[in-house]
């Protein structure tokens, strides 16, 4: 923590060590929260690995493009350097945080089921995000993938994982049914957050979504991705409710959307495995092998 506060000072940001907190729960960034002399709370993020630096640069471009286009707040990076990112903390609290001791979420809201203001405001936020013009994203340097690109990339990832790590026969057969069936897949792409789990969703006292954090995975791609973690954590019935509010808010749905999300959830081992192949860390590899039905 002291190293990160010292690094911030080298970029002209003086923060107090008293009351500062460190958060080690993120896989990509080490995070410190600290106050400046005026009492304003800041967020410091330091990449854990070299591969994160390139993705953080892409995230910075996304954030610049998003300002003024979303009602929900997004971080305003005041320091944007390869070794350190810093921005004033946004209003609100995360819907949940990760407790590293119990390796699970600790919620800041009732979530079984989540209150209607939370679900409705999240649906509106997603509809607004997904409605952003592709050209604006492309001009900002955001990766743009067509529906066919998304599907082919997923198929390529499946083949790589099978060749380099292996996968249970049951999972492989299910993946192949999903990838080959047109009825599941959307025929449109949208700008997605890409990693929408509770610690990245900020809420106010009325349980309405006020902001979104950590845009490292943002791109123009499959809209279902932004419903995946919601379903994994809260279940199919709540996801159906979210989709209903999303459609009311102007979000574009398709007949096979719910089934597609379910198949994406069943294939989440692909993402874990690709991450493990990137980091080559034993902990991540063990997680991948388990998700692939090999442990």
Number of C-alpha atoms within 10 A of each C-alpha: 17 12 8 19 19 15 17 19 12 10 14 10 15 16 22 15 15 8 8 16 13 15 15 13 14 13 11 20 21 18 21 20 22 23 20 14 9 7 10 11 17 18 19 24 20 20 21 14 11 12 12 18 20 12 16 22 14 20 20 19 16 25 20 15 19 19 14 10 14 18 15 23 20 22 21 16 16 12 17 16 14 14 15 19 20 23 16 18 18 18 12 17 21 23 24 20 18 17 14 12 6 8 9 11 15 15 15 17 18 11 13 9 12 13 14 14 14 22 23 21 21 23 25 23 22 25 23 19 20 23 17 18 13 19 11 12 20 15 11 17 15 21 17 19 19 15 19 16 14 17 18 13 13 17 16 12 16 23 14 16 19 16 10 10 14 17 23 14 13 10 16 18 11 13 19 12 13 20 19 12 9 11 15 21 23 20 12 16 21 24 26 23 24 22 19 21 20 22 21 19 22 24 26 15 10 10 21 21 27 22 23 24 20 19 23 21 17 22 24 26 25 24 25 21 18 21 25 24 20 17 19 16 14 14 15 17 11 17 21 15 14 24 23 16 20 23 14 14 17 15 20 17 16 13 11 13 20 19 15 21 24 19 18 21 17 16 20 17 22 23 17 20 28 18 15 19 17 12 17 12 11 10 10 18 20 16 15 26 19 14 21 25 15 13 10
